[in-house]
Amino acid sequence: MLPSANVETITSRVSYPFTSFIYFFGRSIVLPAYFGSIQVSGLEYFPQEGPVVIAPTHRSRWDGIMVGYAFGRPIIGRDPRFMVTVNEMNGFQGWFIRQFGGFPIDPDQPSIAALRHGIDLLQANQVLVIFPEGDVMRDRYVKYLKPGFARLAIQAQKTQKAGPDIKVVPVVLDYGCSVPKQGCGLTIKIGLPLNITDYQGPTKKAAATLSGDLKIALNGLIGNSALNSEITTSVSS
């Protein structure tokens, strides 16, 4: 349980009509022009209602923008909120992220206020984006997930008085090159949701099981992407 002592308050909000303009301009012009091919698969798996944690791989500073491309209001009809590491919330980048409902967290020493705000959002049936690796990783496959995301989701479910179950949606952002650059292309793969009510028992143990299952799901999607890429290359040649 989170302590009830007085702590710093963290809030988040989405700025209209700014975000509406950016979604339109970015989706229709900027991102396709820069990356070339952007493909999204598995969107039919995304829950149409209820609290959702979007759990993407983290390979680039582009990732938050690309999650918005795949899951922004024009696509899912809701505004995802972004739990973002503190080092990504500085300067203009930080201001921009805040306009889209972003708020900071230190993945190594998460504040009670940030965790509580994340739980409040899920209990209000919001969509919350958490990068479970904690920071940008250059490895193709997922090697380690920070435990905080799973504990937050499980705690939110345990203290949820009523309403739909919380779902965790694995998402792979598979760029066409190890360091994204112009023209490299991008495939966004969405997997089957994990239902938090399937993870019972003590929070620490349940969170470890959830993290393990999410890691398997993400690496499975990456493996499928790699296989599809090899098939495409073979057919083209």
ChimeraX attribute file (.defattr): number of C-alpha atoms within 10 A of each C-alpha:
attribute: neighborCount
match mode: 1-to-1
recipient: residues
	/A:1	8
	/A:2	9
	/A:3	8
	/A:4	7
	/A:5	7
	/A:6	8
	/A:7	10
	/A:8	9
	/A:9	10
	/A:10	16
	/A:11	15
	/A:12	18
	/A:13	13
	/A:14	17
	/A:15	13
	/A:16	10
	/A:17	8
	/A:18	11
	/A:19	18
	/A:20	16
	/A:21	11
	/A:22	13
	/A:23	18
	/A:24	13
	/A:25	12
	/A:26	17
	/A:27	20
	/A:28	12
	/A:29	11
	/A:30	13
	/A:31	18
	/A:32	16
	/A:33	14
	/A:34	14
	/A:35	17
	/A:36	14
	/A:37	14
	/A:38	20
	/A:39	12
	/A:40	13
	/A:41	13
	/A:42	12
	/A:43	16
	/A:44	10
	/A:45	12
	/A:46	19
	/A:47	17
	/A:48	11
	/A:49	13
	/A:50	16
	/A:51	24
	/A:52	28
	/A:53	26
	/A:54	25
	/A:55	23
	/A:56	23
	/A:57	28
	/A:58	25
	/A:59	21
	/A:60	17
	/A:61	13
	/A:62	11
	/A:63	18
	/A:64	20
	/A:65	17
	/A:66	19
	/A:67	20
	/A:68	21
	/A:69	21
	/A:70	21
	/A:71	20
	/A:72	21
	/A:73	15
	/A:74	15
	/A:75	13
	/A:76	16
	/A:77	11
	/A:78	14
	/A:79	20
	/A:80	23
	/A:81	27
	/A:82	25
	/A:83	25
	/A:84	23
	/A:85	19
	/A:86	14
	/A:87	12
	/A:88	16
	/A:89	18
	/A:90	12
	/A:91	9
	/A:92	10
	/A:93	11
	/A:94	17
	/A:95	12
	/A:96	15
	/A:97	22
	/A:98	21
	/A:99	17
	/A:100	25
	/A:101	19
	/A:102	25
	/A:103	24
	/A:104	24
	/A:105	23
	/A:106	14
	/A:107	20
	/A:108	11
	/A:109	8
	/A:110	14
	/A:111	15
	/A:112	19
	/A:113	18
	/A:114	19
	/A:115	22
	/A:116	19
	/A:117	17
	/A:118	30
	/A:119	21
	/A:120	14
	/A:121	19
	/A:122	24
	/A:123	23
	/A:124	13
	/A:125	16
	/A:126	21
	/A:127	26
	/A:128	23
	/A:129	25
	/A:130	24
	/A:131	24
	/A:132	24
	/A:133	22
	/A:134	21
	/A:135	19
	/A:136	13
	/A:137	15
	/A:138	12
	/A:139	10
	/A:140	16
	/A:141	17
	/A:142	21
	/A:143	11
	/A:144	13
	/A:145	19
	/A:146	16
	/A:147	19
	/A:148	22
	/A:149	26
	/A:150	27
	/A:151	20
	/A:152	18
	/A:153	26
	/A:154	25
	/A:155	19
	/A:156	24
	/A:157	24
	/A:158	14
	/A:159	11
	/A:160	17
	/A:161	8
	/A:162	8
	/A:163	12
	/A:164	13
	/A:165	19
	/A:166	26
	/A:167	23
	/A:168	28
	/A:169	23
	/A:170	26
	/A:171	27
	/A:172	26
	/A:173	24
	/A:174	23
	/A:175	20
	/A:176	16
	/A:177	12
	/A:178	13
	/A:179	10
	/A:180	17
	/A:181	12
	/A:182	12
	/A:183	14
	/A:184	16
	/A:185	19
	/A:186	20
	/A:187	16
	/A:188	23
	/A:189	22
	/A:190	25
	/A:191	21
	/A:192	17
	/A:193	21
	/A:194	19
	/A:195	15
	/A:196	21
	/A:197	12
	/A:198	11
	/A:199	18
	/A:200	13
	/A:201	9
	/A:202	9
	/A:203	18
	/A:204	14
	/A:205	13
	/A:206	18
	/A:207	24
	/A:208	18
	/A:209	15
	/A:210	24
	/A:211	21
	/A:212	15
	/A:213	13
	/A:214	24
	/A:215	21
	/A:216	16
	/A:217	22
	/A:218	24
	/A:219	18
	/A:220	16
	/A:221	22
	/A:222	22
	/A:223	14
	/A:224	13
	/A:225	18
	/A:226	14
	/A:227	12
	/A:228	12
	/A:229	13
	/A:230	12
	/A:231	12
	/A:232	11
	/A:233	10
	/A:234	9
	/A:235	8
	/A:236	7
	/A:237	6
